[in-house]
Each structure stands twice: as structure tokens, then as C-alpha cells.
Amino acid sequence: MPGIKELLVILLVVLIIFGAGKLKTIGKDLGVAIKNFKDGMSDAEKKNKK
């Protein structure tokens, strides 16, 4: 399991590659995707219970 130093290096590399503005957009898009996935899973469970 990576330690704090390794995680900071990884974060720094990602920040350099994508830039701060792009990271904000990626984070927002990832959050929306996870929310949609959870909503889809709950809809599938409701259909299976009927």
C-alpha cells in the first residue's frame, strides 16, 4: 500500500499533466458518472422487486 510520500508524488504528476482547471472538470464529471451509476443500480433493484 502506498504511503503519504508516494501519494503526494502521484498527485503532483497528475496535477502537472492535467493542470488544476482540468482536474476540477474531471472530478465533476466523475462525480456525475458515479451518481448516474448508483441511480441506475437502484432503478434495476426496484424493477427486480416488482
N, C-alpha and C positions, 0 to 999 in steps of 0.2 A: 504494500500500500504506500503511495507516495506521501512524503512528508510536506511540511509547510514550504520549505525552500523549493521543492520540485513543482508544487502547485503555483507558486509565485512566478517561476521561470516560464511555465506553460502559459499562464495568464499574460505575462509580458510579451511573449512571442505572438499570441493571438491578437493582442492589442496592436502590436506593430504591423501585423499582416492586414488586419481588417480596419483598424482605426476606430476611434471612440464612437463616432457617429454611426458607423456601420454596425458596431456591436449592439447599440441601442435598438436598431431596426431588427437585427437577428433575434435578440431577446424577445421583442414584442411579437414577432412572427412565430417564434417557438411557443410562447405562451398561448397564443390564439390556437395553434395547432393542437396543443395538449388539451385545451378546453374543448375543442371540437371533437377530439377523440373520446374524451370522457363522456360528453353528451351522446355521442353515437353508441357507446357501450351501454349507457343507461337506457337508451331507447331500445336496444336489442334485448336487454333483460326484461323490459316491460312487455315487449311483444312475445317473448318466450313464456311469460307467466300467464298470458291470456289463453 
